[in-house]
Amino acid sequence: MVVSLAGRDVLCLQDFTREEIETILKTAEMMKIWNKIGKPHRVLEGKTLAMIFQKPSTRTRISFEVGIYQLGGYGLYLNAQDLQLRRGETIADTARVLSRYVDGIMARVYAHKDVEDLAKYASVPVINGLSDFSHPCQALADYQTILEKKGRIAGLKVVYVGDGNNVAHSLMIAGTKLGANVVVATPEGYEPDEKVIKWAEQNAAESGGSFELLHDPIKAVKDADVIYTDVWASMGQEAEAEERRKIFQPFQVNKDLVKHAKPDYIFMHCLPAHRGEEVTDDVVDSPNSVVFDEAENRLHAQKAVMALIMGGIKV
């Protein structure tokens, strides 16, 4: 069956079916192969992507900018401080204006409502490059990496240890849609959004996967195929950092914790890592770690997204 995602917004992976997510992953694999063998794939020749950044970025900016270039298009970097948003222009008006100039919009924002408003008022596709609720592009790169390293996603035990944040949300949503057995371990009071927990449970019931929320990291990682963590204090939570360090210390991914996983488990982190906090050097630099393959796959997964929604290619 041919799947077309032309014109779609990518705000949250809950908006996509299992088949659609698998189409993105298949396209990402194809993009990676073409990139490695030097096969031109300029499917967005002459098209322009506006890239709005409210937050600093390494992987998101570089992967989108390089990606749109490799697809034959042009990425226009727009720091939020340089736009008229700073002087009170509404997101709605910004979306309407940008739609007259560009073929797609990517936004890395603080509040998820900002990308929702961009999508509501823009007449071109909008991609969520990160919001406080969702990080869909990261999850696509994550599952592309899992598929490469493990050969499958369905039936694997994917364990997230740490803060129930935007990264956890997208990992839960995509994993349960793809048939994985997703486990999230957080301190009490730092669980994922209740709405996302319900989505994960519903997705798992439909896909044959499972979802479990625990407060014991050792129990969570027992026989894990994948262990994933993220920083304890995200951008915008700096004032809570010291308190969070104390609360999250028992959830550090270290050599003692990973002993409970399968011997061939893979370790994942969206980066940047605060080494010595949520993860120790002996884990992040171990042979089990795939964090840099995962970072590379941001490029390929996002190229797949752009090609599918801005170029209308069908897979």
C-alpha positions as CSV (number, residue, x, y, z in Angstrom):
1,M,0.0,0.0,0.0
2,V,1.4,3.4,-1.0
3,V,1.4,6.0,1.9
4,S,1.4,9.7,1.2
5,L,2.1,12.2,3.9
6,A,2.1,15.3,1.6
7,G,1.1,18.5,3.4
8,R,1.0,16.9,6.9
9,D,2.1,18.7,10.1
10,V,4.5,16.7,12.4
11,L,3.7,18.0,15.9
12,C,3.2,14.8,17.8
13,L,3.5,11.2,16.7
14,Q,0.1,10.3,18.3
15,D,-1.3,12.0,15.2
16,F,0.2,9.2,13.0
17,T,-0.7,5.6,12.4
18,R,1.7,2.7,12.8
19,E,1.9,2.4,9.1
20,E,2.7,6.1,8.7
21,I,5.5,5.9,11.2
22,E,6.9,2.8,9.6
23,T,6.8,4.7,6.2
24,I,8.9,7.5,7.7
25,L,11.4,5.0,9.1
26,K,11.6,3.1,5.8
27,T,12.2,6.5,4.0
28,A,14.8,7.4,6.6
29,E,16.6,4.1,5.9
30,M,16.5,4.9,2.2
31,M,17.8,8.4,2.7
32,K,20.7,7.1,4.8
33,I,21.7,4.5,2.1
34,W,21.6,7.1,-0.6
35,N,23.6,9.5,1.5
36,K,26.3,6.8,2.2
37,I,26.7,5.8,-1.5
38,G,26.6,9.4,-2.7
39,K,23.4,9.0,-4.7
40,P,21.8,12.5,-5.3
41,H,18.3,12.8,-3.8
42,R,17.4,16.4,-4.4
43,V,13.6,15.8,-4.1
44,L,13.1,19.3,-2.6
45,E,14.9,21.2,-5.3
46,G,14.3,24.9,-5.0
47,K,12.1,24.6,-1.8
48,T,12.7,26.6,1.4
49,L,12.4,25.6,5.0
50,A,11.9,28.4,7.6
51,M,13.6,27.2,10.9
52,I,12.4,29.1,14.0
53,F,14.6,28.7,17.1
54,Q,13.4,29.9,20.5
55,K,16.0,27.6,22.2
56,P,19.7,27.0,21.5
57,S,20.5,24.0,19.4
58,T,23.3,21.8,18.1
59,R,21.8,18.6,16.6
60,T,18.4,20.1,15.6
61,R,19.8,23.1,13.7
62,I,22.7,21.3,12.0
63,S,20.7,18.2,11.0
64,F,17.8,20.3,9.5
65,E,20.1,22.7,7.8
66,V,22.3,20.0,6.3
67,G,19.3,17.9,5.6
68,I,17.3,20.5,3.6
69,Y,20.5,21.3,1.6
70,Q,21.1,17.6,0.7
71,L,17.5,17.4,-0.4
72,G,18.1,20.3,-2.8
73,G,16.4,23.0,-0.7
74,Y,17.5,25.9,1.5
75,G,17.1,26.3,5.2
76,L,16.5,29.8,6.6
77,Y,17.6,30.1,10.2
78,L,15.3,32.4,12.2
79,N,16.3,33.2,15.7
80,A,13.1,34.1,17.6
81,Q,14.9,37.3,18.9
82,D,15.3,38.5,15.3
83,L,11.7,38.1,14.3
84,Q,8.9,40.6,15.0
85,L,7.6,38.1,17.5
86,R,9.9,39.8,20.0
87,R,8.0,43.1,19.3
88,G,4.5,41.6,19.8
89,E,3.6,40.2,16.3
90,T,1.4,37.2,16.9
91,I,2.3,33.6,16.0
92,A,-0.8,33.5,13.8
93,D,0.4,36.5,11.7
94,T,3.9,35.1,11.6
95,A,2.6,31.8,10.3
96,R,0.5,33.5,7.7
97,V,3.4,35.6,6.4
98,L,5.9,32.8,6.4
99,S,3.5,30.7,4.4
100,R,3.7,33.2,1.6
101,Y,7.5,32.8,1.4
102,V,8.5,29.2,2.3
103,D,7.4,25.6,1.7
104,G,7.7,24.4,5.2
105,I,8.3,25.6,8.8
106,M,10.3,23.9,11.5
107,A,10.1,25.3,15.0
108,R,12.1,24.6,18.2
109,V,10.0,26.2,20.9
110,Y,9.3,26.3,24.7
111,A,5.5,25.9,24.7
112,H,3.8,23.2,22.6
113,K,1.0,25.6,22.0
114,D,3.4,27.7,19.8
115,V,3.8,24.9,17.3
116,E,0.1,24.1,17.4
117,D,-0.7,27.8,16.6
118,L,1.9,27.8,13.8
119,A,0.3,24.7,12.3
120,K,-3.2,26.2,12.8
121,Y,-2.5,29.3,10.9
122,A,0.2,28.3,8.4
123,S,-0.8,27.0,5.0
124,V,2.5,25.0,4.7
125,P,3.6,21.9,6.7
126,V,4.9,22.6,10.2
127,I,7.5,20.3,11.9
128,N,7.9,20.3,15.7
129,G,11.7,20.5,16.2
130,L,11.1,20.3,20.0
131,S,8.5,21.6,22.4
132,D,7.9,21.1,26.1
133,F,5.4,18.3,25.3
134,S,6.8,16.5,22.4
135,H,10.0,15.7,20.4
136,P,8.8,13.7,17.5
137,C,11.9,14.0,15.3
138,Q,14.1,12.6,18.1
139,A,11.8,9.6,18.6
140,L,11.9,8.9,14.9
141,A,15.7,8.9,15.0
142,D,15.6,6.7,18.1
143,Y,13.5,4.0,16.6
144,Q,15.4,4.1,13.3
145,T,18.5,3.4,15.5
146,I,16.8,0.6,17.4
147,L,15.7,-1.0,14.1
148,E,19.2,-0.8,12.8
149,K,20.8,-2.3,15.9
150,K,18.2,-4.9,16.8
151,G,16.6,-5.7,13.5
152,R,13.1,-5.1,14.9
153,I,11.1,-3.0,17.2
154,A,8.0,-5.1,18.0
155,G,8.5,-7.2,21.1
156,L,11.6,-5.4,22.4
157,K,11.7,-4.1,25.9
158,V,12.5,-0.3,25.7
159,V,13.1,1.3,29.1
160,Y,13.3,5.0,29.7
161,V,14.8,6.0,33.1
162,G,14.5,9.6,34.3
163,D,12.2,12.6,34.0
164,G,8.8,12.0,32.4
165,N,9.4,14.8,29.8
166,N,8.9,15.5,26.1
167,V,11.5,12.9,25.1
168,A,9.8,10.3,27.2
169,H,6.4,11.2,25.8
170,S,7.5,10.7,22.2
171,L,9.5,7.6,23.0
172,M,6.3,6.1,24.7
173,I,4.0,7.1,21.9
174,A,6.1,5.8,19.0
175,G,7.2,2.7,20.8
176,T,3.7,1.6,21.8
177,K,2.4,2.3,18.3
178,L,5.2,0.1,16.8
179,G,4.6,-2.8,19.2
180,A,7.4,-2.4,21.7
181,N,7.1,-3.1,25.4
182,V,7.8,0.3,26.8
183,V,8.7,0.8,30.4
184,V,9.2,4.3,32.0
185,A,10.8,4.6,35.5
186,T,10.6,8.0,37.2
187,P,10.7,9.4,40.7
188,E,7.3,9.9,42.2
189,G,5.9,13.3,41.1
190,Y,7.9,13.3,37.8
191,E,5.8,11.0,35.8
192,P,4.8,11.6,32.1
193,D,1.7,13.5,31.3
194,E,-1.4,11.5,32.2
195,K,-2.8,12.0,28.7
196,V,0.3,10.5,27.2
197,I,0.1,7.5,29.6
198,K,-3.4,6.8,28.4
199,W,-2.4,7.1,24.7
200,A,0.5,4.7,25.3
201,E,-1.8,2.2,26.9
202,Q,-4.3,2.5,24.1
203,N,-1.6,2.2,21.5
204,A,-0.1,-0.9,23.1
205,A,-3.5,-2.6,23.2
206,E,-3.9,-2.0,19.4
207,S,-0.3,-3.0,18.4
208,G,0.3,-5.9,20.7
209,G,3.0,-4.1,22.7
210,S,2.7,-3.0,26.3
211,F,3.3,0.0,28.6
212,E,4.3,0.1,32.2
213,L,5.1,3.0,34.6
214,L,7.4,2.2,37.5
215,H,9.2,4.1,40.3
216,D,12.0,1.4,40.7
217,P,14.8,1.7,38.1
218,I,16.3,-1.7,38.9
219,K,13.0,-3.4,38.3
220,A,12.4,-1.4,35.2
221,V,15.7,-2.3,33.4
222,K,15.5,-6.0,34.2
223,D,16.1,-7.8,30.9
224,A,16.0,-4.6,28.9
225,D,16.9,-4.5,25.2
226,V,17.2,-0.7,25.3
227,I,18.0,1.7,28.1
228,Y,17.3,5.4,27.4
229,T,17.8,8.4,29.6
230,D,17.8,12.2,29.3
231,V,18.9,15.2,31.4
232,W,17.2,15.7,34.7
233,A,16.6,19.4,34.2
234,S,15.6,20.5,30.7
235,M,16.1,24.0,29.3
236,G,13.8,26.3,31.2
237,Q,14.1,24.2,34.4
238,E,17.6,25.5,35.5
239,A,16.1,26.9,38.8
240,E,15.1,23.3,39.7
241,A,18.4,21.7,38.8
242,E,19.9,21.3,42.2
243,E,16.8,19.9,43.7
244,R,16.3,17.5,40.8
245,R,19.9,16.2,41.2
246,K,19.1,15.0,44.7
247,I,15.7,13.5,43.7
248,F,17.0,11.8,40.5
249,Q,20.3,10.4,41.9
250,P,18.8,6.9,42.4
251,F,17.8,6.9,38.7
252,Q,21.3,7.5,37.4
253,V,22.2,5.1,34.6
254,N,25.5,3.6,35.7
255,K,27.4,0.3,35.5
256,D,25.5,-1.1,38.5
257,L,22.1,-0.4,37.0
258,V,22.8,-1.7,33.5
259,K,24.0,-5.1,34.9
260,H,20.2,-5.9,35.2
261,A,19.7,-5.4,31.4
262,K,20.4,-8.0,28.8
263,P,24.1,-8.3,28.0
264,D,23.5,-7.0,24.5
265,Y,21.3,-4.0,25.5
266,I,21.9,-0.7,23.8
267,F,22.2,2.6,25.6
268,M,20.6,5.7,24.2
269,H,20.5,9.4,25.0
270,C,19.1,12.3,22.9
271,L,22.2,14.4,23.9
272,P,23.6,16.6,25.2
273,A,24.4,14.4,28.1
274,H,25.3,15.8,31.5
275,R,28.0,13.2,32.2
276,G,28.2,12.2,35.8
277,E,24.5,13.1,36.4
278,E,21.9,11.1,34.5
279,V,24.6,8.8,33.0
280,T,28.2,7.9,33.9
281,D,31.1,7.9,31.4
282,D,31.5,4.1,31.7
283,V,28.0,3.7,30.2
284,V,27.8,6.4,27.6
285,D,31.3,5.5,26.3
286,S,30.7,1.7,26.5
287,P,30.4,-0.7,23.5
288,N,26.7,-0.9,24.3
289,S,26.2,2.9,23.7
290,V,24.8,4.0,20.3
291,V,24.3,7.7,21.2
292,F,26.3,8.9,18.2
293,D,24.6,6.7,15.7
294,E,21.3,8.0,17.2
295,A,22.5,11.6,16.8
296,E,23.4,10.9,13.1
297,N,20.0,9.5,12.5
298,R,18.4,12.8,13.3
299,L,19.7,13.9,9.9
300,H,18.2,10.9,8.0
301,A,14.9,10.8,9.9
302,Q,14.3,14.5,9.4
303,K,15.2,14.3,5.8
304,A,12.5,11.6,5.5
305,V,10.0,13.8,7.2
306,M,10.8,16.8,5.0
307,A,10.8,14.7,1.8
308,L,7.4,13.1,2.6
309,I,5.5,16.2,3.8
310,M,7.1,18.9,1.7
311,G,8.0,17.0,-1.4
312,G,5.1,14.6,-1.4
313,I,7.2,11.5,-2.2
314,K,5.3,8.3,-1.8
315,V,6.6,5.1,-0.3
